[in-house]
């Protein structure tokens, strides 16, 4: 089924958070899409699960698919755009990497919300441990791939997009809540990962979206 | 029914808990494959896991090819559900089931935060979030079950991934969480709708799960007492 016969609405906050991977996937899918920023919390009860993001897929015949939960939305877009492999094993390898990244982002969002210093310290220690392991895994995956501009194969994949959004969250967004976020991120990235991020940033399909923002690769190279 | 010997066999590494392992156990059982469970000493075995966490699933082929390891409970569950037909091949229909599982896990994560946070203000905020999510889950699932003819199944007419994930969620709350909050089962019981109770009973009595489903406890009994 051609993805061109559908148009999309992404409902999220005007933040990176849990929405950025969705935005990048929609850009890579070369489909007709718009973003809505619901009033919050006024529009909370209008959402199927009372949360964002929400994806609405409208087909030419007027029918709609409404999906909630960022991970499900991301995998759905990844699959219909052919960015996530159809082979279950190859897909599982990319999915497990993205699940781990989502856990770290979730921990960051919780870190931003907890109030007591002791709890903040606990979450930060956990984030640091998970992030260190994640960056090590990224290097292992990249080292095993012949092409150093992509995590898997030689074309833009779901994993590339998810990785980019992850480092954007850690390197450019977490600074709102964690003074040392950029420093922590720079300590964990390697030149090889920065090169990978720069390659993803240069992808023509993503340029329309990423040209509006500061270069992540440049920020992490400073 | 003996397992089909042409299919791969599996090893699940997890703790002695419902948690994030039970859906995997039930999917392996329903798939009718050969599988065993390892209970790694923790935290001693943490460095020996690919990402320092559990669950880990090891798939062993019959053709001598290398073992395949998958981590992250969601990825493991989706891999088994896709491979053994508990998720539809239609991507839209599969996504509608996956979002249910993701929503259930969000509630589990909120409760886990309640247990782990140190200060009362943070703990209470997490517990309140868990309670709101629980209400939302019950409302949505009840609506889904009614739309599907109140057969005790969320989609179609046979055991699905969404059915298993929902059953395990309520098993976590009514049985698994009790050691962290003694009154949690009593909190849950009056909220359960007849439709959800029917789903629980339909899953727990499904012949495909008979071999293992009661090993972690009897959920129908736990919610009836």
Interface residues (C-beta under 8 A of the other chain):
Chain A: X48 X49 X50 X51 X65 X67 X68 X69 X71 X72 X73 X75 X76 X79 X80 X88 X89 X91 X92 X93 X95 X96 X99 X100 X106 X110 X113 X114 X115 X116 X118 X119 X122 X133 X137
Chain B: X51 X52 X68 X70 X71 X72 X74 X75 X76 X78 X79 X82 X83 X91 X92 X95 X96 X98 X99 X102 X103 X106 X109 X113 X116 X117 X118 X119 X121 X122 X125 X132 X136 X140
